[in-house]
Amino acid sequence: MVDTEYGEFVGRVALTPRRREPYTEPYDILRVVTREDEREEDAHRELGREIRKEAVKLARDYQIGSVEFIGCDVSLDGSYIEVKYQAEGERDLTRVRERLEDLFNARVEMRRFSFIERSGDTSGCDTCGLPLCCATWSGARSMGPVNVRLAKQQGVTPNEKVMGCCGEVKCCMRYEHDAYKEFKERAPFKNTVVKLDEREGKVVDYSMVRDAVFVQFGPKRSDQEVVPLGILARDNPNILPADPEDWEITPDSENPDE
């Protein structure tokens, strides 16, 4: 049982300071839930279903479309109710809120959930076998939107392997995006002709993990080689390796930034 700014609520331990930093200030724990608390929580769960059904009816009566009510949280003493909803864009639910306050004699707040908040609130495991990033890592909530275009920029064809439980591209794709962006700013474009010692080849693909590119030196697929940017930079002044120590200074490349 935790003490919040809206009253006492039954909660469940999600994170501990030994694992990672919380994304909000943790609440003070009052006590371990008792059987009486559990009975009260079960009653509030039924009350939440009733409130949700009433909210749906009110939204229909007031002709408020494109809104989905997904749940309710009720404080232990019943004086505070949080109604969760999902919608494309903002919705004016003032009349719905006021009517619910009259019907249930409690303070009512309408809280809009984004897809990542809803997925994180539900929790669960992803295909990697680990808990969902949005449920356990605060950074997933502040990285910004994740979309198919972002996956394509990383050379990944959108498919079920990169789609999360929420139906959107996985948060890890957004987490890795800045690294891919930085790598592509240093690497040559695809189909660029590059030199390596006495040979010339064409860049055909990237290997960001190895800070390298795939270079085609001949007509056969076997003529393709993985060449680190640090090695390629010696003969191609416009290429920048990740580590400056990989840059071999030559008379033609004393200032690699130019």
N, C-alpha and C positions, 0 to 999 in steps of 0.2 A: 504494500500500500504506500503510495507516494503522495506528497503534499505539493500541489501545483498552484499557480496563480488563480486557477478557476475552481479550486476545491480539491478534495481527495479523490484519487482514481486508483483502480487496480492496474498495475503495470507488470511488465516482464523484463528481466534483465537482458539487455541486448549486447552491450559492450562493457568492457572493464578497462580501467586506465592502463593496465598492464599490456593490453592488446593494441590499442590505438586511441588517439584523441577523439573525444565526442564532438559532433558537429553542433551541439547545443549544450548549454549549461545543464548538467545532470540535476535531477530533482532529489530532494531529501527523502530517504526511505523512512517511513514511520514505523512499519512493522511487517512481519511476514503475514500474508493473507490468511485469515481464519475461515472456518466453515461458514460462519455468519456472513462474512464478506463475500464468500463465494455464492451463497444463496442470494444476496443482494445484487451481485453482479449478474447472475442468471436472470433475475427479474428485470434488470435494466436492459439486458440483451433483448428480451421480449418487447420491452417498451421502445427500444431503438427501432425494431422492425415496424412497430405501429407508427412511430414518428416518420419513418421513411415513406411508408405507404401514404400517409397523410400529406407529406410534402409533394409526392408525385401527383396526387389529386389536386392540390392547390396550384401547382405549376400549370396543370392542364386547364384549370378553371380561369387562371389569370392569363392564359394563352402565352406562356413562356416556353418556347420550344428549344430543342437541341441541348437539353440539360439532363444529366443522369445522376440520380441520387444513389450513392454507393455505400452509405453506412452512417451510423450515429454513435457518438460517445456520450455517456451520461455520467455525471459525477455521482459519488457515493450517496450524497444526500438528495440527489435529484434536482438541485437548484440550477445546474448548468448543463446545457445540451449543445454539442457541436455536431452540426449536420454537414456531412462530407458530400461534395458533388463534383462531377467532372463535366466540362463543357468546352467547346471551341470558342475561346474569347470570353470576355466578361459578360455576366448576366446580372440584371437588376432583380434580386430576390428579396427586396425589402418587404413587400407585402406578404410573401410566403413566410418570412421570418417573424413578422409581427403577428400573423395569424397563429403560428405555432406557439408563440409565447402566450397568447391568450388561451389556447386550447390546453397546454400542458403546464401552465403556471410556473414557468422557469425562464431563465435568461437563455436565449438561443443565438448561436453564432453560425453563420454559413461559411464554410471553408472550401475553397476550390482546390482540387487536387490535380496536379499535372500527371502525365502518364508515369513519370519516373517516381513521383511521390507515392502513387498508388501501388506500383510494383514493389517499392521499398517497404511500404506499410504491410503488404501481404507477406513479403520475405520468401524464402525458399532457396533452392540450389539451381545453378545454371548447368549447362552441358559440360563445363570444365570440372564439375564435381565440387565446386566451392560455393559458399553462400553468395547471393546476389550482391554485386558491388553497391547498388543503390540502397541496400538494406544494412550494409555493414561499414561502408566507407563514406565519410562526409564529402570527400572531393567529388564523388559522382554526381552530387546534387548541384554543384556550382560550376561544372565544366561547360555548361551550355548545351544547346541542342545537338543531337546526333542524327544524321540523316544518311540516305543512300549515297548522295554525292560525295560525302566525306569518305565513305568506304571505297568508292571508285578512285579517289585521289591516292589511296594507298595501294592501288593495283589489285583490289579484291573485288571479285564479282559478287554482288549481293545474292545470297542464298540462305537457306535455313541455318547454316553453320554460324553466320555472323548476325543472325537476328535473335534478340533476347526474348525473354518470357513476356515482356510488355508489348511485343510486336514491332519494336523499333530496333535499329542497329545497336549492338552491344556497347556498353559504356567503355569497355577496354579499347574499342576502336577510336573513341574520342580521346582517351588518355594517351594513346600512342601517336595521335595526329601531329602534334608539335614536333616530335622526333622525325617523322617522315618529312614534314615541311622543311625542317632545317637541313636534312640530308639532301633533298632535291634542290635546295638553294646552292649547294656546293657541287653537286654532281652534274655532269653534262646531260643535255637532253638526249632522248632516244633518237637513234639514227645519226647522231653526231659522229663524224670521223675523228678518231683519236690515234695518237702515235704511242708505240711502246718499243723502245730501242730502235731497231731498223724496220719494224713492222707497222702497218697501218690496219686499223679495224674499225668496226662500226658498233656503237653502243646499242644493244638490243633489249636490255632489261636491267633491273636494279636488285641489289641485295643490301638493304639498309642495315640488317643485323650485323653484317660483316663490313659495313662501310665500304662497299665495293660495287662494281658494275659488271655486267656480263658483256664481253666484247667478242664479236664475230670476226675472226681473222681470215676465214676462208669460206668456200661455198657449202661445206658440209657442217652438219650439226656438231660433229666431233671437233671442229675447229673453233668452237666457242669456249672461252676461258673466263674465269672469275678473276678480275683484276682489282685489288684494293685501290682506293683513290690516292692513298699515300704513294704508291708506286707509279700510278698513272700521272700524278702531278709533276714528276720530274721532267717529262717530255711535253707536258701540256700545261702551260702557265696559268690558264684560266680555271683549272680544277683545284679545289681546296680540300685537303685531307682534314679529318676530324681533329687530329693531334698535330700541332705545328712541328713537333719533333720528327714527324714522318716526312716533312718537306726537305728535300735535299737541295740546298742552295747551289744554283749554277749561275754563270754570268747572265743568262737570259731570264732568270726568275728570281732576282734579288728582292723584288718587291711584288709578291704574289697577289697583293690586293688590287693592283692596277691591271 
